[in-house]
Amino acid sequence: MAALKPARPIKRPPTHPGALMSEILDDHVRLPIAQAARRMGVSRPALYAVMNGQAAVSADMALRFSRLVGGEPELFLWMQDNHDLWHARRRLAATLDRIEPAAA
């Protein structure tokens, strides 16, 4: 999947995919977390942790959630990658500045 570059830099952190998952369950399919977790074959705490942004969306979770509500699992994985990279760039900024690139 090709990465899309925004027209201007994003100053706010990218949305965690769990926020979208929560919105879909609450506002669109109106399914309680416990019932969604049961249907997906995951624990309620595991689904709750993802939806609250406390855990990352794995490929397994993306596939299960997409099967439950429809849509593409790649969206949730793309959102997770963007979220992780945004935070890693800020956390590692000083370290990355000290790394001398290898000659091309």
N, C-alpha and C positions, 0 to 999 in steps of 0.2 A: 504494500500500500504506500503510495507516494505521500510524503509529508507536505502539507499545505503551509505556506508561510503567510502570516498575517501582514496586511498592508502597513501596519504600524506595530511597534512592540507592545506586547501585553504587559501592563504594569501590575495587574492583579493576578493572584494565583489562579491557574486553570481549575475549573470545577472538578471536584472528585466525582468519579462515575457513580458512586453510591448515592449522591444527591439526586441524580437523574433516576436511578433505580427506585429511590424512595418516592419521588414524584409520580412515577409511572404506577407504582403499586397503590399509592394513596389517592391520586386524582383521576387516574384513567381506568385501571382495572378494579379498583376498590377492593383489594384483597388484603386481609390482615397478614402481618409478617409471619405469624405462626403457621397459618395455612399455606402461604407461599413457600416457606421453608420445607414444610411437610411434602408438598407437591414436587419440590425441586430435589428432595432427598438430601438436604443439608440440615444442620442444626439451626435452631432459631438464633442462638447467640452468634453463630458464624455469619448468617445473613444480616443480622442487626449490626455487627461490627463493620461490615462492608458499607451498609447503607448510612452509617454514621461517620464514615470516613476514617475509622480507626483501623481498618484492614484494607489491603489492596484487593482489587478485583483480579482473580486468577482466570486463566483460560477456562478451567472447569466451571467456575462460577458464571462467567460470561455466557458459556454455552447453555448452562442450565436456566439462567434467567431469560435468555433470548428464547429458549424453547417455551418457557412459561408464558411470556407476554408477547412474543413475536419480535421481529426486528433482527438486526444483525449483531452477533457477538463482537465483531471487530470494532464497533463503535465504542463499547465499554473498554476494550483493551487499548484503543487509541487514546481515549480520555485518560486512562490510568497512566499510559506512557507519558503523555503531555504533563500530567500532574507531577509525576515522579521526576522528570527531567527539569521542570521549572524549579522545584525545590532543591534538587541536586546542584544545579548551576549556581544557586545562591549560597548553598552550604559550602561548596568547594571552590568558590571564586578565587580566593587567595592561593589555594593549592594549584589550581589550573594555571594561574598567571606565572607560577614558578616553573612549570613544565616546559622545557625547550622542545619544540617540535622537531622531529627527525627530518633530515634533508630529503627532499623529494627526488 
